[in-house]
Amino acid sequence: MTASLTLRAAIVSIALFVAFLLAWHIGTAGTGAVADMDPEYAKLMGATATQGKSAMPGPLEVGAKLLEHLRQPFYDKGPNDKGVGIQLAYSIARVGIGYLLAVAVAVPIGFLIGMSPLMSRALDPFIQVLKPISPLAWMPLALYTIKDSSLSAIFVIFICSLWPMMINTAFGVAAVRREWLDVARTLEVGVLRRAFTIILPAAAPTILTGMRISIGIAWLVIVAAEMLVGGTGIGYFVWNEWNNLSITNVITAIVVIGLVGMALDQILARLTRLVTFPE
Amino acid sequence: MADRFISIEGIARRYPSPAGATTVFEDLWLAMRRGEFVCVIGHSGCGKTTVLNILAGLDRPSEGSVIVDGQAIEGPSLDRAVIFQSHALLPWRSVIGNVAYAVSSRWRKWSASQVRAHAQRFIDLVGLAGAEHKRPAELSGGMKQRVGIARALAIEPKIMLMDEPFSALDALTRGTLQDEVRRICLETGQTAFMITHDVDEAIYLADRIVLMTNGPDAKLAEIVENPLPKSRARAEIHRHPLYYAVRNHIIDFLVTRSKSFAEEIAAKGFDPRNVAVVRPGIIESAADAEHPARLAGVSRL
């Protein structure tokens, strides 16, 4: 009797997770009273010195914090104390705007590069130079020219999402099978109709793969960008809680960032499956 | 020949190479009548596919031109449908979607229901009724090629161009599809130009079989007039008294003469505009005494 692979994998996953939580819990648990101290002095020293408690919060504390955030995700008590939901909404909105702008620019340019060997050669040096630049290196220039921190963050997302999509689109378009193009030619299909009815569906899986890589990078970059620009967003939240020395909140935010990143990736994976055709 | 529906006039194809230019073929002439079925046989590399691509307008000749129904070929056209060896179906479209794509390309102003009805008619014709909504990936090789045939026929072309359409199929499916193509071409009076490696296929389908020598510098060596009656049946074709004469003639050509043709013409001369027309097994005149061994009747156009 062997259970299905999915079930067995799930059991192993849960077991590993429980083991990790247990190790974390034991690792951060207090060792009991470490020394006799004057109660007044002990109060000043805190649990780390008196109870041998780890400076790292344990899984229970983080869990409690996570629940607390989930129960009240959208509270707003001034610029320094907003719910995690609000902060996430800011980050997702920035990623969304920057990312969609990048799609609007990268896909048409990718098409152009893929369809025209001339443009492909002509634009190649620019792409090769611009692609390896860390998106955050654009930040000062963006702040200086745009003069708005929030828009600068969106610009940084735009610039980092651009390249994988553009390169994948160009590759997908250039790799459309010769025979499908020949079919379009023998049917006297015009340029525009050919682009939408032959090249787009044929290249869609490759384009979507590029979009999936881009959304991953955008989500990586937004945290760093918001740490720099400050004000709102999950990246700012992490940095703010670090300044508050609330490690529990920092870990909570890390977990939430991971979950949202996974969700974004899954959405794109679903879309990719939707346009993929069996051959 | 009075009726020159298709006229290939002195086409050549050259490719640049380190030693100047490689000539695949040159000075190639061929005329086809309306409603005629012509098969081309030759070894790989003789430029058969290039000839077909030039006819389709997908490739251009380095020299010469092709005239179809009084007009020189400038590029691909809906008048000339191609059935690709690899079927070339669009995998993201269903069977009817693939045929409808061609139909709506031909008649751009048609309504969706009109396109659908027309496409359905040709799907029924190739015997795929019931499989309209399947994707190409769900079809067998034979069914895919049926869709390719339906797509080509649906645009009601003046000529069908077929590049080894059945070579990737198993023998049984190939036989069935040959029957279908023959039936459809006879019913609709379709003009067809087909490349094949299969001698029996050529004899079964073609009115005339064009023999090409090996490339580079390939030549259209001979045209074999198929002596079998137009109303031939697959089951009895091999019992026809002239069947083996045709078959042996073509196989002799492929095995030996396609290589040594240059020496053959060095002796007796060669006019690419008037190549020999052969009716194997039929002795027509005393002039055939030149080739008594082949029992072939050679006459000039």
Interface residues (C-beta under 8 A of the other chain):
Chain A: R177 E179 W180 D182 V183 R185 T186 L187 E188 V189 T197 I198 P201 A202 V275 F277 P278 E279
Chain B: A56 G57 L58 G75 P76 S77 L78 R80 A81 V82 F84 S86 A88 L90 P91 W92 Y101 A102 S105 R106 R135 P136 A137 I155
